Amino acid sequence: MPSEPNAPRSRRAILAAAAGSAAALAASAALPLTAAAAPANMQTESDNATSAETSVTQATDAVVAFRAHNVNTGAAALIGSDGDESNMAADTSWTGVYGWSPSAQSDTLASTGVWGDSDDYGMVGTGGIGGVIAFGESGVVGIGDVDGIVGIGGPTGAGVLAVGDSATTIALDVQGKAKFSRSGRNLIGAGKSSLKINLAGTSTASRVFAVLHSNRSGRYVRAVVPTTGSFTIYLNSTVASSTYVAWFVIN
């Protein structure tokens, strides 16, 4: 029969429990006391080996948390490395921050020398010649949820400038569909033989091409004449019904 939960315990049971507690307390007292490792000050001109993270937190607004300054330019002011350093660059002169990582030994992962992550811009580079310069089998690889790479040019420059290594090499290789905002398709009405299309930025120097996009026997584009802000597509004769023409402006 199960015992009553509130039944009084015997004197023998109470003494046995007390003896067990005393033995446990004595064993605990015999053990060495554990203490957290005391933090150590970082020493200059020495390798500060550690098994725990070292961080710097600056709570004052607009104050730099950590600064590394190299008076000379013969080496980087700050180097961050990951893993094997055997193939790390020996010369890091004229470099503020240098990041190194060996090749990842995996078909599904890739190592990264510098990783910038943000809900806005992961990395920003500004410079008198270029904001970012990249070398490699592919100098820049952009993988985006929407756009892989976005280039915005200045008033007299290009958003993206593609330059071939020589006059015989490819400057731009598009694998897949290409979309151009300065192209389109319009209707030439029945009984008409020309169509004027307004397009900002067009000039007399623009190169405009046009072809019929409707099958009209004996009809073809005779000429395309650009002018300031527009261009006109001329057919060889009028069309009996509405006819599509497709056009493309290069510059």
C-alpha positions as CSV (number, residue, x, y, z in Angstrom):
1,M,0.0,0.0,0.0
2,P,1.4,3.4,-0.9
3,S,2.5,5.5,2.1
4,E,0.6,8.5,3.3
5,P,2.2,11.7,1.9
6,N,1.8,13.5,5.2
7,A,2.7,10.6,7.5
8,P,5.2,11.5,10.3
9,R,8.7,10.3,9.6
10,S,10.4,8.0,12.1
11,R,13.3,9.2,14.3
12,R,15.6,6.7,12.5
13,A,14.7,8.1,9.1
14,I,15.4,11.7,10.2
15,L,18.8,10.8,11.6
16,A,19.7,8.9,8.5
17,A,18.8,11.9,6.3
18,A,20.8,14.3,8.5
19,A,23.9,12.0,8.4
20,G,23.7,11.9,4.6
21,S,23.5,15.7,4.4
22,A,26.5,16.1,6.6
23,A,28.5,13.7,4.5
24,A,27.6,15.6,1.3
25,L,28.6,18.9,2.9
26,A,32.0,17.6,4.0
27,A,32.7,16.2,0.5
28,S,31.8,19.6,-1.0
29,A,34.1,21.4,1.4
30,A,37.0,19.2,0.4
31,L,36.7,20.2,-3.3
32,P,38.8,23.1,-4.7
33,L,36.9,26.3,-5.2
34,T,36.3,27.3,-8.8
35,A,36.9,30.9,-9.9
36,A,36.3,32.7,-13.2
37,A,39.4,33.5,-15.1
38,A,40.6,37.0,-14.4
39,P,40.7,39.3,-17.4
40,A,44.2,40.3,-18.6
41,N,45.3,43.6,-20.1
42,M,46.3,43.5,-23.7
43,Q,50.1,43.9,-24.1
44,T,51.8,45.9,-26.8
45,E,54.6,44.3,-28.9
46,S,53.4,40.8,-28.0
47,D,50.9,38.1,-29.2
48,N,47.9,38.3,-26.9
49,A,46.7,34.7,-27.0
50,T,43.2,34.1,-25.8
51,S,40.5,31.5,-25.7
52,A,37.6,34.0,-25.3
53,E,36.3,36.8,-27.3
54,T,37.8,40.3,-26.9
55,S,35.6,43.2,-27.8
56,V,35.5,47.0,-27.5
57,T,32.2,48.7,-26.9
58,Q,31.9,52.5,-27.2
59,A,28.8,53.9,-25.6
60,T,29.5,57.5,-26.5
61,D,27.9,58.8,-29.7
62,A,30.2,59.9,-32.5
63,V,33.3,58.5,-30.8
64,V,35.4,55.8,-32.5
65,A,35.4,52.5,-30.7
66,F,38.7,51.2,-31.9
67,R,41.4,52.8,-34.1
68,A,44.5,51.3,-35.6
69,H,47.0,53.8,-37.0
70,N,50.2,52.9,-38.8
71,V,52.5,56.0,-39.1
72,N,54.3,54.4,-42.0
73,T,52.6,53.1,-45.2
74,G,54.7,50.0,-45.6
75,A,52.1,47.7,-44.1
76,A,48.3,47.7,-43.4
77,A,47.2,49.5,-40.2
78,L,44.9,46.5,-39.4
79,I,44.9,42.9,-40.6
80,G,42.1,40.4,-40.0
81,S,42.7,36.8,-41.0
82,D,40.9,33.5,-40.8
83,G,42.5,30.1,-40.9
84,D,45.7,29.3,-42.7
85,E,47.8,32.4,-43.5
86,S,50.4,30.7,-45.7
87,N,49.2,32.4,-48.9
88,M,48.3,35.7,-47.3
89,A,49.7,38.7,-49.1
90,A,53.3,39.5,-47.9
91,D,52.9,43.2,-49.1
92,T,50.0,45.1,-47.6
93,S,51.6,48.5,-48.1
94,W,49.3,51.5,-48.6
95,T,46.4,49.6,-47.1
96,G,44.2,50.7,-44.2
97,V,42.5,47.4,-43.5
98,Y,43.5,44.1,-45.0
99,G,41.3,41.0,-44.7
100,W,42.4,37.4,-45.5
101,S,40.7,34.1,-45.7
102,P,42.0,30.9,-47.4
103,S,40.1,29.0,-50.0
104,A,37.1,27.1,-48.6
105,Q,37.5,23.4,-48.8
106,S,33.9,22.9,-49.9
107,D,32.0,22.8,-53.2
108,T,29.1,24.7,-51.6
109,L,30.9,27.3,-49.5
110,A,33.2,30.2,-50.5
111,S,35.6,31.9,-48.2
112,T,35.5,35.7,-47.8
113,G,38.4,38.1,-47.0
114,V,36.1,40.9,-46.0
115,W,32.3,40.5,-45.3
116,G,30.1,43.6,-45.0
117,D,26.5,43.0,-43.8
118,S,23.8,45.6,-43.2
119,D,20.1,46.1,-43.7
120,D,21.1,49.0,-45.9
121,Y,24.5,48.9,-47.6
122,G,26.9,46.1,-46.6
123,M,29.9,47.9,-47.9
124,V,30.6,51.4,-49.1
125,G,33.8,52.5,-50.9
126,T,34.7,56.0,-51.9
127,G,37.8,57.1,-53.7
128,G,39.3,59.7,-56.0
129,I,39.8,57.2,-58.8
130,G,37.4,54.4,-57.9
131,G,35.3,53.5,-54.9
132,V,36.0,49.7,-55.2
133,I,38.6,47.9,-57.3
134,A,38.4,44.1,-57.5
135,F,40.7,41.5,-59.0
136,G,40.0,37.9,-59.7
137,E,38.6,35.5,-62.3
138,S,35.5,37.6,-62.0
139,G,36.5,41.0,-60.6
140,V,33.0,41.7,-59.2
141,V,30.3,39.1,-58.5
142,G,26.9,40.6,-57.6
143,I,24.1,38.3,-56.4
144,G,20.9,40.2,-55.4
145,D,17.4,39.4,-54.4
146,V,16.4,42.0,-57.1
147,D,19.4,43.4,-58.9
148,G,22.9,41.8,-58.8
149,I,24.8,45.0,-59.6
150,V,23.5,48.6,-59.9
151,G,25.7,51.3,-61.4
152,I,24.8,55.0,-61.3
153,G,27.0,57.3,-63.4
154,G,27.7,61.0,-63.2
155,P,26.5,63.7,-65.5
156,T,29.1,62.9,-68.2
157,G,29.9,59.3,-67.3
158,A,28.2,55.9,-67.6
159,G,26.4,53.9,-65.0
160,V,28.4,50.8,-66.0
161,L,31.5,51.1,-68.2
162,A,32.6,47.9,-69.9
163,V,36.1,47.9,-71.4
164,G,37.7,45.0,-73.3
165,D,41.3,44.1,-72.8
166,S,42.1,44.9,-76.4
167,A,40.3,45.9,-79.6
168,T,39.5,42.2,-80.3
169,T,38.2,41.2,-76.8
170,I,34.6,41.3,-75.6
171,A,33.7,44.3,-73.5
172,L,30.2,43.2,-72.7
173,D,28.8,39.7,-72.6
174,V,25.1,39.3,-71.9
175,Q,23.9,35.7,-71.2
176,G,20.1,35.9,-71.1
177,K,17.6,38.5,-72.0
178,A,18.6,42.2,-72.3
179,K,16.2,45.0,-71.6
180,F,16.7,48.5,-73.0
181,S,14.6,51.5,-72.0
182,R,15.3,53.3,-75.3
183,S,13.5,50.7,-77.4
184,G,9.9,50.0,-78.1
185,R,7.0,49.1,-80.5
186,N,4.4,51.5,-81.8
187,L,1.5,51.5,-84.3
188,I,1.4,53.4,-87.6
189,G,-2.2,54.1,-88.4
190,A,-4.0,52.9,-91.5
191,G,-3.5,55.2,-94.4
192,K,-0.3,56.6,-93.0
193,S,3.3,56.1,-94.1
194,S,5.3,57.7,-91.2
195,L,5.3,57.9,-87.4
196,K,7.0,60.5,-85.1
197,I,8.1,59.2,-81.7
198,N,9.2,61.6,-78.9
199,L,12.1,60.4,-76.9
200,A,14.1,62.6,-74.5
201,G,17.8,62.6,-75.2
202,T,17.6,61.9,-78.9
203,S,19.6,64.1,-81.1
204,T,20.6,64.2,-84.8
205,A,23.7,62.1,-83.8
206,S,21.5,59.3,-82.5
207,R,21.6,55.9,-84.2
208,V,18.0,54.7,-84.5
209,F,16.9,51.5,-86.1
210,A,13.4,50.3,-87.0
211,V,11.7,47.3,-88.6
212,L,8.1,46.3,-89.3
213,H,6.5,44.1,-86.7
214,S,3.5,43.3,-88.8
215,N,3.5,41.4,-92.0
216,R,2.7,43.8,-94.8
217,S,3.5,42.7,-98.3
218,G,5.5,45.3,-100.2
219,R,6.0,47.6,-97.2
220,Y,9.2,48.3,-95.4
221,V,11.0,51.0,-93.4
222,R,12.5,53.4,-95.9
223,A,14.3,55.7,-93.4
224,V,14.5,56.7,-89.7
225,V,15.4,60.4,-89.1
226,P,16.4,61.5,-85.6
227,T,16.3,65.1,-84.4
228,T,16.3,66.8,-81.0
229,G,14.0,65.0,-78.6
230,S,12.3,62.8,-81.3
231,F,12.7,60.7,-84.4
232,T,10.5,59.8,-87.4
233,I,10.0,56.4,-89.0
234,Y,9.2,56.5,-92.7
235,L,7.7,53.6,-94.7
236,N,8.1,53.3,-98.4
237,S,4.3,53.8,-98.8
238,T,1.1,54.0,-96.8
239,V,-0.4,50.9,-95.1
240,A,-3.9,49.8,-95.6
241,S,-4.3,48.8,-91.9
242,S,-2.6,49.6,-88.6
243,T,1.0,48.3,-88.6
244,Y,3.5,47.8,-85.8
245,V,7.0,49.0,-86.1
246,A,9.8,48.1,-83.6
247,W,12.6,50.6,-82.9
248,F,15.9,50.8,-81.0
249,V,18.0,53.8,-80.1
250,I,21.7,53.2,-79.4
251,N,22.8,56.7,-78.3
